[in-house]
Amino acid sequence: MRYFLFLAVFAIFACEATYTEPKILFGHEWNANAKTVADTTSLFKPNDVIVIQMDNGRPFKTLAVEMKIYQGESDRVLFKHTVQVKNNDTKAALKGPESKPLKVREILHSSTPGIYRVAFYDGDTFLLEKNLELVK
């Protein structure tokens, strides 16, 4: 009887979905097989290729998330883009097409070195943010 009870409890916990903490990944390359950023970095030059990915850690409860980029602590939006997601998606990425990858200067609308904030929102609800640094 104890063995059966232990097995039942183990089965309940084994079937629970595992979730991770939400995070934002930046990188220069996209791994199409794994559908994730191939290399991670937060340091970019204006002409570098950039891939931005939000890993929600669990399926999204919305059909779109909005990414906004700010310079430093300013509340002025330099760039915003809506990324479409599906109910079972856990990740949203902004990378541009393979034929014309997205460059850092295209999303920052600036070549000024410094810290930039990348934030994701679900409507008016803030989800998370991460800093990237632009250098010469």
C-alpha positions in Angstrom: 0.0 0.0 0.0 2.8 2.4 0.9 4.5 1.6 -2.4 1.3 2.5 -4.3 0.9 5.8 -2.4 4.5 6.7 -3.1 4.0 5.9 -6.8 0.8 8.0 -7.0 2.5 11.1 -5.3 5.5 10.7 -7.6 3.3 10.5 -10.7 1.5 13.7 -9.7 4.7 15.6 -9.3 6.3 14.1 -12.4 3.3 15.2 -14.5 3.5 18.8 -13.3 4.7 21.2 -16.0 8.1 22.7 -15.1 8.3 26.5 -15.5 11.4 28.7 -15.6 11.9 32.3 -14.6 11.2 34.7 -17.5 14.3 36.2 -19.2 15.5 38.2 -22.1 18.3 37.0 -24.3 20.4 39.1 -26.7 22.8 37.7 -29.3 24.3 38.0 -32.7 23.1 34.7 -34.1 19.8 32.6 -34.3 19.8 28.8 -33.9 16.9 27.8 -36.1 16.9 24.2 -34.9 16.7 25.1 -31.2 14.6 28.2 -32.0 16.8 30.3 -29.6 19.6 32.8 -29.6 22.8 31.0 -30.4 25.2 33.2 -28.5 24.3 35.6 -25.7 25.8 39.0 -25.1 24.7 42.4 -23.9 27.5 44.4 -25.6 26.9 45.6 -29.2 28.3 47.9 -31.9 25.9 49.9 -34.1 26.4 47.7 -37.2 26.2 44.4 -35.3 23.4 42.0 -36.1 21.1 41.6 -33.1 18.6 38.9 -32.1 16.3 39.7 -29.1 14.3 36.9 -27.5 12.0 36.9 -24.5 11.7 33.5 -22.8 8.5 33.7 -20.8 9.3 30.4 -19.0 5.6 29.3 -19.5 3.1 29.6 -22.3 1.9 33.2 -23.1 -1.6 34.1 -22.0 -1.9 36.6 -24.9 -1.6 36.7 -28.7 1.0 39.4 -28.8 3.7 41.0 -26.6 5.1 44.4 -27.2 8.8 45.2 -27.1 9.9 48.8 -26.3 13.4 50.2 -26.2 14.4 53.2 -24.1 17.8 55.0 -23.8 19.1 54.9 -20.3 16.5 55.8 -17.6 14.5 57.9 -20.0 10.8 57.1 -20.6 11.0 58.2 -24.3 10.5 55.1 -26.5 13.1 54.8 -29.3 11.6 51.7 -30.9 8.6 49.5 -30.3 7.5 46.4 -32.0 4.7 43.9 -31.5 5.6 40.3 -31.6 2.8 37.8 -32.4 2.7 34.7 -30.2 0.5 31.6 -29.9 -1.1 30.3 -26.7 1.4 27.4 -26.5 4.5 29.6 -27.3 6.9 30.2 -24.4 9.3 32.4 -26.4 9.0 35.5 -28.6 11.8 36.7 -30.8 12.7 39.7 -32.9 15.4 38.9 -35.4 14.6 40.1 -38.9 14.6 37.8 -42.0 17.6 35.7 -42.8 18.1 37.7 -46.0 18.3 41.0 -44.1 19.2 40.4 -40.4 18.3 43.2 -37.9 21.1 45.6 -37.1 21.4 47.3 -33.7 21.3 50.8 -35.2 18.0 50.0 -36.9 16.2 49.3 -33.6 17.9 51.9 -31.4 17.7 54.7 -34.0 20.9 55.9 -32.5 24.7 55.3 -32.7 25.3 57.0 -29.3 27.2 54.7 -27.0 25.5 54.0 -23.7 23.0 51.8 -21.9 19.6 51.0 -23.5 16.7 49.2 -21.9 14.7 46.6 -23.7 11.3 46.0 -22.0 8.4 43.6 -22.9 4.8 44.3 -22.2 1.5 42.4 -22.4 -0.8 45.3 -23.2 -0.2 47.8 -20.4 1.2 45.1 -18.1 5.0 45.2 -17.7 6.6 41.8 -18.0 10.4 42.3 -17.7 13.4 44.3 -19.0 17.1 44.0 -19.6 19.9 46.4 -20.4 22.1 46.3 -23.4 25.2 48.4 -24.0 26.1 50.1 -27.2 29.8 50.8 -27.8 31.8 52.4 -30.6 
